[in-house]
Amino acid sequence: MSPCCPSWFDRESAQQNPGTFTRGAVMSDASEIITEAEMPQALATLFKRVQTDADFRKLCLQNPGAAIFEITGKRLPEGSTLSFANPEGVPLPE
């Protein structure tokens, strides 16, 4: 587990069950929503981390909302979408 993850966060469960986390924490309507003003800092943190953390990079590709939640503890607004693409020629994390 990464040192910046909440202590209750289980990345493997998040990858297998998008939106569901351990210890009863679930991205739900009750979770705080990330604001547009907070997104640039969240994305900067995310982009820095994917360069050194293959597991987190895989999470970003599979479940971007869970990756944002892992970084910020906040969910994306209802109806919004976020996706990441693996650069051409760069192998996917295993």
MARZA-760465 format. One record per atom (N, C-alpha, C, O): x, y, z; residue number from 0; atom name. Coordinates in nm, 2 decimals, m for minus. Example, Ala and Ser with C-alpha at 12.3 -4.5 7.8 and 13.67 -1.06 7.14 Angstrom:
# MARZA-760465
NODE     xx     yy     zz resi name
NODE   1.32  m0.57   0.78    0    N
NODE   1.23  m0.45   0.78    0   CA
NODE   1.32  m0.33   0.78    0    C
NODE   1.42  m0.33   0.85    0    O
NODE   1.28  m0.22   0.71    1    N
NODE   1.37  m0.11   0.71    1   CA
NODE   1.29   0.00   0.79    1    C
NODE   1.34   0.11   0.80    1    O
# end
This chain:
# MARZA-760465
NODE     xx     yy     zz resi name
NODE   0.08  m0.12   0.00    0    N
NODE   0.00   0.00   0.00    0   CA
NODE   0.09   0.12   0.00    0    C
NODE   0.19   0.13   0.07    0    O
NODE   0.05   0.22  m0.07    1    N
NODE   0.12   0.35  m0.08    1   CA
NODE   0.11   0.43   0.04    1    C
NODE   0.00   0.42   0.10    1    O
NODE   0.21   0.50   0.09    2    N
NODE   0.20   0.58   0.21    2   CA
NODE   0.10   0.69   0.20    2    C
NODE   0.05   0.74   0.30    2    O
NODE   0.06   0.73   0.08    3    N
NODE  m0.04   0.84   0.07    3   CA
NODE  m0.18   0.79   0.07    3    C
NODE  m0.28   0.87   0.06    3    O
NODE  m0.20   0.66   0.06    4    N
NODE  m0.34   0.60   0.06    4   CA
NODE  m0.39   0.61   0.21    4    C
NODE  m0.32   0.60   0.30    4    O
NODE  m0.53   0.63   0.22    5    N
NODE  m0.59   0.62   0.35    5   CA
NODE  m0.56   0.48   0.40    5    C
NODE  m0.55   0.38   0.33    5    O
NODE  m0.54   0.46   0.53    6    N
NODE  m0.51   0.34   0.59    6   CA
NODE  m0.61   0.23   0.56    6    C
NODE  m0.57   0.11   0.56    6    O
NODE  m0.73   0.26   0.54    7    N
NODE  m0.84   0.16   0.51    7   CA
NODE  m0.85   0.13   0.36    7    C
NODE  m0.92   0.03   0.33    7    O
NODE  m0.78   0.20   0.27    8    N
NODE  m0.80   0.18   0.13    8   CA
NODE  m0.73   0.05   0.09    8    C
NODE  m0.62   0.02   0.12    8    O
NODE  m0.81  m0.03   0.01    9    N
NODE  m0.76  m0.16  m0.04    9   CA
NODE  m0.76  m0.15  m0.20    9    C
NODE  m0.86  m0.16  m0.26    9    O
NODE  m0.64  m0.12  m0.26   10    N
NODE  m0.64  m0.09  m0.40   10   CA
NODE  m0.68  m0.22  m0.48   10    C
NODE  m0.75  m0.20  m0.58   10    O
NODE  m0.65  m0.34  m0.44   11    N
NODE  m0.69  m0.46  m0.51   11   CA
NODE  m0.84  m0.47  m0.52   11    C
NODE  m0.89  m0.50  m0.62   11    O
NODE  m0.91  m0.44  m0.41   12    N
NODE  m1.05  m0.45  m0.40   12   CA
NODE  m1.11  m0.34  m0.49   12    C
NODE  m1.21  m0.36  m0.56   12    O
NODE  m1.05  m0.22  m0.50   13    N
NODE  m1.10  m0.11  m0.58   13   CA
NODE  m1.09  m0.15  m0.73   13    C
NODE  m1.17  m0.11  m0.81   13    O
NODE  m0.98  m0.22  m0.76   14    N
NODE  m0.96  m0.26  m0.90   14   CA
NODE  m1.06  m0.37  m0.94   14    C
NODE  m1.11  m0.36  m1.05   14    O
NODE  m1.09  m0.46  m0.85   15    N
NODE  m1.18  m0.57  m0.88   15   CA
NODE  m1.33  m0.52  m0.87   15    C
NODE  m1.41  m0.58  m0.95   15    O
NODE  m1.36  m0.43  m0.79   16    N
NODE  m1.49  m0.38  m0.76   16   CA
NODE  m1.50  m0.23  m0.76   16    C
NODE  m1.50  m0.17  m0.66   16    O
NODE  m1.50  m0.17  m0.88   17    N
NODE  m1.49  m0.03  m0.89   17   CA
NODE  m1.60   0.04  m0.80   17    C
NODE  m1.71   0.00  m0.81   17    O
NODE  m1.55   0.14  m0.73   18    N
NODE  m1.65   0.21  m0.64   18   CA
NODE  m1.66   0.16  m0.50   18    C
NODE  m1.73   0.22  m0.42   18    O
NODE  m1.61   0.04  m0.48   19    N
NODE  m1.62  m0.03  m0.35   19   CA
NODE  m1.49  m0.03  m0.28   19    C
NODE  m1.39  m0.07  m0.34   19    O
NODE  m1.48   0.00  m0.15   20    N
NODE  m1.36   0.00  m0.08   20   CA
NODE  m1.38  m0.08   0.05   20    C
NODE  m1.50  m0.11   0.09   20    O
NODE  m1.27  m0.10   0.12   21    N
NODE  m1.28  m0.18   0.25   21   CA
NODE  m1.33  m0.10   0.36   21    C
NODE  m1.34   0.03   0.35   21    O
NODE  m1.35  m0.16   0.48   22    N
NODE  m1.39  m0.10   0.60   22   CA
NODE  m1.52  m0.01   0.59   22    C
NODE  m1.54   0.08   0.66   22    O
NODE  m1.60  m0.05   0.49   23    N
NODE  m1.73   0.01   0.48   23   CA
NODE  m1.73   0.14   0.41   23    C
NODE  m1.83   0.21   0.39   23    O
NODE  m1.61   0.19   0.36   24    N
NODE  m1.60   0.32   0.29   24   CA
NODE  m1.63   0.29   0.14   24    C
NODE  m1.57   0.21   0.08   24    O
NODE  m1.74   0.36   0.10   25    N
NODE  m1.78   0.35  m0.04   25   CA
NODE  m1.79   0.48  m0.10   25    C
NODE  m1.84   0.58  m0.04   25    O
NODE  m1.75   0.50  m0.23   26    N
NODE  m1.78   0.62  m0.30   26   CA
NODE  m1.93   0.63  m0.32   26    C
NODE  m1.98   0.55  m0.40   26    O
NODE  m2.00   0.71  m0.25   27    N
NODE  m2.14   0.72  m0.27   27   CA
NODE  m2.18   0.86  m0.27   27    C
NODE  m2.10   0.95  m0.27   27    O
NODE  m2.31   0.88  m0.27   28    N
NODE  m2.36   1.02  m0.27   28   CA
NODE  m2.32   1.10  m0.15   28    C
NODE  m2.32   1.22  m0.15   28    O
NODE  m2.29   1.02  m0.04   29    N
NODE  m2.25   1.08   0.09   29   CA
NODE  m2.10   1.13   0.08   29    C
NODE  m2.06   1.21   0.16   29    O
NODE  m2.02   1.07  m0.01   30    N
NODE  m1.88   1.11  m0.02   30   CA
NODE  m1.87   1.25  m0.07   30    C
NODE  m1.95   1.30  m0.15   30    O
NODE  m1.78   1.33  m0.02   31    N
NODE  m1.75   1.46  m0.07   31   CA
NODE  m1.71   1.46  m0.21   31    C
NODE  m1.64   1.37  m0.26   31    O
NODE  m1.76   1.56  m0.29   32    N
NODE  m1.73   1.57  m0.43   32   CA
NODE  m1.61   1.66  m0.45   32    C
NODE  m1.60   1.77  m0.39   32    O
NODE  m1.52   1.62  m0.54   33    N
NODE  m1.41   1.71  m0.57   33   CA
NODE  m1.46   1.82  m0.66   33    C
NODE  m1.54   1.81  m0.74   33    O
NODE  m1.40   1.94  m0.63   34    N
NODE  m1.44   2.06  m0.70   34   CA
NODE  m1.35   2.08  m0.83   34    C
NODE  m1.24   2.03  m0.84   34    O
NODE  m1.40   2.16  m0.92   35    N
NODE  m1.33   2.20  m1.04   35   CA
NODE  m1.19   2.26  m1.00   35    C
NODE  m1.09   2.24  m1.06   35    O
NODE  m1.20   2.35  m0.89   36    N
NODE  m1.08   2.42  m0.85   36   CA
NODE  m0.97   2.32  m0.79   36    C
NODE  m0.86   2.35  m0.79   36    O
NODE  m1.02   2.21  m0.74   37    N
NODE  m0.93   2.11  m0.68   37   CA
NODE  m0.87   2.01  m0.78   37    C
NODE  m0.77   1.95  m0.75   37    O
NODE  m0.93   2.00  m0.90   38    N
NODE  m0.88   1.90  m1.00   38   CA
NODE  m0.74   1.93  m1.04   38    C
NODE  m0.67   1.83  m1.06   38    O
NODE  m0.70   2.05  m1.07   39    N
NODE  m0.56   2.07  m1.12   39   CA
NODE  m0.46   2.01  m1.03   39    C
NODE  m0.36   1.94  m1.07   39    O
NODE  m0.47   2.03  m0.90   40    N
NODE  m0.38   1.98  m0.80   40   CA
NODE  m0.39   1.83  m0.79   40    C
NODE  m0.29   1.76  m0.78   40    O
NODE  m0.51   1.78  m0.79   41    N
NODE  m0.53   1.63  m0.79   41   CA
NODE  m0.47   1.57  m0.91   41    C
NODE  m0.40   1.46  m0.90   41    O
NODE  m0.48   1.62  m1.03   42    N
NODE  m0.42   1.57  m1.15   42   CA
NODE  m0.27   1.58  m1.15   42    C
NODE  m0.20   1.48  m1.19   42    O
NODE  m0.22   1.69  m1.10   43    N
NODE  m0.07   1.70  m1.09   43   CA
NODE  m0.02   1.59  m0.99   43    C
NODE   0.09   1.53  m1.03   43    O
NODE  m0.08   1.57  m0.88   44    N
NODE  m0.04   1.46  m0.79   44   CA
NODE  m0.05   1.33  m0.86   44    C
NODE   0.04   1.24  m0.85   44    O
NODE  m0.16   1.30  m0.93   45    N
NODE  m0.19   1.18  m0.99   45   CA
NODE  m0.08   1.15  m1.10   45    C
NODE  m0.02   1.05  m1.10   45    O
NODE  m0.05   1.25  m1.19   46    N
NODE   0.05   1.24  m1.29   46   CA
NODE   0.19   1.21  m1.24   46    C
NODE   0.26   1.13  m1.30   46    O
NODE   0.22   1.27  m1.13   47    N
NODE   0.35   1.25  m1.07   47   CA
NODE   0.36   1.11  m1.01   47    C
NODE   0.46   1.04  m1.03   47    O
NODE   0.25   1.06  m0.95   48    N
NODE   0.25   0.93  m0.89   48   CA
NODE   0.26   0.82  m0.99   48    C
NODE   0.32   0.71  m0.97   48    O
NODE   0.19   0.83  m1.11   49    N
NODE   0.18   0.72  m1.21   49   CA
NODE   0.32   0.70  m1.27   49    C
NODE   0.34   0.59  m1.33   49    O
NODE   0.41   0.80  m1.26   50    N
NODE   0.54   0.78  m1.31   50   CA
NODE   0.63   0.68  m1.23   50    C
NODE   0.72   0.62  m1.28   50    O
NODE   0.59   0.66  m1.10   51    N
NODE   0.68   0.58  m1.02   51   CA
NODE   0.60   0.46  m0.95   51    C
NODE   0.66   0.38  m0.89   51    O
NODE   0.47   0.46  m0.97   52    N
NODE   0.39   0.35  m0.90   52   CA
NODE   0.30   0.28  m1.01   52    C
NODE   0.20   0.33  m1.05   52    O
NODE   0.35   0.16  m1.05   53    N
NODE   0.29   0.09  m1.16   53   CA
NODE   0.15   0.04  m1.12   53    C
NODE   0.06   0.04  m1.20   53    O
NODE   0.13   0.01  m0.99   54    N
NODE   0.00  m0.04  m0.94   54   CA
NODE  m0.10   0.08  m0.95   54    C
NODE  m0.22   0.06  m0.99   54    O
NODE  m0.06   0.20  m0.91   55    N
NODE  m0.15   0.31  m0.92   55   CA
NODE  m0.18   0.35  m1.07   55    C
NODE  m0.29   0.39  m1.10   55    O
NODE  m0.08   0.33  m1.15   56    N
NODE  m0.10   0.36  m1.30   56   CA
NODE  m0.21   0.26  m1.35   56    C
NODE  m0.29   0.30  m1.43   56    O
NODE  m0.20   0.14  m1.31   57    N
NODE  m0.30   0.04  m1.35   57   CA
NODE  m0.44   0.08  m1.30   57    C
NODE  m0.53   0.07  m1.37   57    O
NODE  m0.45   0.12  m1.18   58    N
NODE  m0.57   0.17  m1.12   58   CA
NODE  m0.63   0.29  m1.20   58    C
NODE  m0.75   0.29  m1.23   58    O
NODE  m0.54   0.38  m1.24   59    N
NODE  m0.59   0.50  m1.32   59   CA
NODE  m0.65   0.45  m1.45   59    C
NODE  m0.75   0.50  m1.50   59    O
NODE  m0.58   0.35  m1.52   60    N
NODE  m0.63   0.30  m1.64   60   CA
NODE  m0.76   0.22  m1.63   60    C
NODE  m0.85   0.23  m1.72   60    O
NODE  m0.78   0.15  m1.52   61    N
NODE  m0.89   0.07  m1.50   61   CA
NODE  m1.01   0.14  m1.43   61    C
NODE  m1.13   0.11  m1.47   61    O
NODE  m0.98   0.23  m1.34   62    N
NODE  m1.09   0.30  m1.26   62   CA
NODE  m1.04   0.44  m1.22   62    C
NODE  m1.00   0.46  m1.11   62    O
NODE  m1.05   0.53  m1.32   63    N
NODE  m1.00   0.67  m1.28   63   CA
NODE  m1.07   0.73  m1.16   63    C
NODE  m1.00   0.80  m1.09   63    O
NODE  m1.20   0.71  m1.14   64    N
NODE  m1.27   0.76  m1.03   64   CA
NODE  m1.21   0.71  m0.90   64    C
NODE  m1.20   0.79  m0.80   64    O
NODE  m1.17   0.58  m0.89   65    N
NODE  m1.11   0.53  m0.77   65   CA
NODE  m0.97   0.59  m0.75   65    C
NODE  m0.93   0.61  m0.64   65    O
NODE  m0.90   0.62  m0.86   66    N
NODE  m0.77   0.68  m0.85   66   CA
NODE  m0.78   0.82  m0.79   66    C
NODE  m0.70   0.86  m0.70   66    O
NODE  m0.88   0.90  m0.84   67    N
NODE  m0.90   1.03  m0.78   67   CA
NODE  m0.94   1.02  m0.63   67    C
NODE  m0.89   1.10  m0.55   67    O
NODE  m1.02   0.92  m0.60   68    N
NODE  m1.06   0.90  m0.46   68   CA
NODE  m0.95   0.87  m0.38   68    C
NODE  m0.93   0.91  m0.26   68    O
NODE  m0.86   0.78  m0.43   69    N
NODE  m0.74   0.74  m0.35   69   CA
NODE  m0.65   0.86  m0.32   69    C
NODE  m0.60   0.87  m0.21   69    O
NODE  m0.64   0.95  m0.41   70    N
NODE  m0.55   1.07  m0.40   70   CA
NODE  m0.62   1.17  m0.31   70    C
NODE  m0.55   1.23  m0.22   70    O
NODE  m0.75   1.20  m0.33   71    N
NODE  m0.81   1.31  m0.26   71   CA
NODE  m0.91   1.27  m0.15   71    C
NODE  m0.94   1.36  m0.06   71    O
NODE  m0.96   1.15  m0.15   72    N
NODE  m1.07   1.11  m0.06   72   CA
NODE  m1.20   1.17  m0.10   72    C
NODE  m1.30   1.17  m0.03   72    O
NODE  m1.21   1.22  m0.23   73    N
NODE  m1.33   1.28  m0.28   73   CA
NODE  m1.37   1.21  m0.41   73    C
NODE  m1.28   1.16  m0.48   73    O
NODE  m1.49   1.20  m0.44   74    N
NODE  m1.54   1.14  m0.57   74   CA
NODE  m1.56   1.24  m0.68   74    C
NODE  m1.57   1.36  m0.65   74    O
NODE  m1.57   1.19  m0.80   75    N
NODE  m1.60   1.28  m0.91   75   CA
NODE  m1.75   1.31  m0.91   75    C
NODE  m1.83   1.24  m0.85   75    O
NODE  m1.79   1.43  m0.96   76    N
NODE  m1.93   1.47  m0.96   76   CA
NODE  m2.01   1.37  m1.04   76    C
NODE  m1.96   1.31  m1.13   76    O
NODE  m2.13   1.35  m1.00   77    N
NODE  m2.23   1.26  m1.07   77   CA
NODE  m2.24   1.30  m1.22   77    C
NODE  m2.25   1.42  m1.25   77    O
NODE  m2.23   1.20  m1.30   78    N
NODE  m2.24   1.22  m1.44   78   CA
NODE  m2.11   1.26  m1.51   78    C
NODE  m2.11   1.26  m1.64   78    O
NODE  m2.01   1.29  m1.44   79    N
NODE  m1.88   1.32  m1.50   79   CA
NODE  m1.80   1.20  m1.53   79    C
NODE  m1.82   1.09  m1.47   79    O
NODE  m1.72   1.21  m1.63   80    N
NODE  m1.63   1.10  m1.67   80   CA
NODE  m1.49   1.14  m1.68   80    C
NODE  m1.46   1.26  m1.70   80    O
NODE  m1.40   1.05  m1.65   81    N
NODE  m1.26   1.08  m1.66   81   CA
NODE  m1.19   0.95  m1.71   81    C
NODE  m1.22   0.84  m1.66   81    O
NODE  m1.10   0.96  m1.80   82    N
NODE  m1.03   0.84  m1.85   82   CA
NODE  m0.89   0.88  m1.88   82    C
NODE  m0.86   1.00  m1.91   82    O
NODE  m0.81   0.78  m1.88   83    N
NODE  m0.67   0.79  m1.91   83   CA
NODE  m0.63   0.69  m2.01   83    C
NODE  m0.69   0.58  m2.02   83    O
NODE  m0.54   0.73  m2.10   84    N
NODE  m0.50   0.64  m2.20   84   CA
NODE  m0.35   0.61  m2.18   84    C
NODE  m0.27   0.69  m2.14   84    O
NODE  m0.31   0.48  m2.21   85    N
NODE  m0.17   0.45  m2.20   85   CA
NODE  m0.10   0.49  m2.33   85    C
NODE  m0.15   0.47  m2.44   85    O
NODE   0.01   0.57  m2.32   86    N
NODE   0.08   0.61  m2.44   86   CA
NODE   0.12   0.50  m2.53   86    C
NODE   0.16   0.39  m2.49   86    O
NODE   0.11   0.52  m2.66   87    N
NODE   0.14   0.42  m2.76   87   CA
NODE   0.29   0.38  m2.74   87    C
NODE   0.38   0.46  m2.73   87    O
NODE   0.31   0.25  m2.74   88    N
NODE   0.44   0.19  m2.73   88   CA
NODE   0.49   0.17  m2.59   88    C
NODE   0.59   0.11  m2.56   88    O
NODE   0.41   0.22  m2.49   89    N
NODE   0.44   0.20  m2.35   89   CA
NODE   0.37   0.08  m2.30   89    C
NODE   0.25   0.07  m2.31   89    O
NODE   0.44  m0.02  m2.24   90    N
NODE   0.37  m0.14  m2.20   90   CA
NODE   0.28  m0.11  m2.08   90    C
NODE   0.31  m0.03  m2.00   90    O
NODE   0.17  m0.18  m2.08   91    N
NODE   0.07  m0.17  m1.97   91   CA
NODE   0.13  m0.24  m1.84   91    C
NODE   0.21  m0.33  m1.86   91    O
NODE   0.10  m0.18  m1.73   92    N
NODE   0.15  m0.25  m1.60   92   CA
NODE   0.09  m0.39  m1.59   92    C
NODE  m0.02  m0.41  m1.63   92    O
NODE   0.17  m0.48  m1.54   93    N
NODE   0.12  m0.62  m1.52   93   CA
NODE   0.06  m0.63  m1.38   93    C
NODE   0.02  m0.74  m1.35   93    O
# end
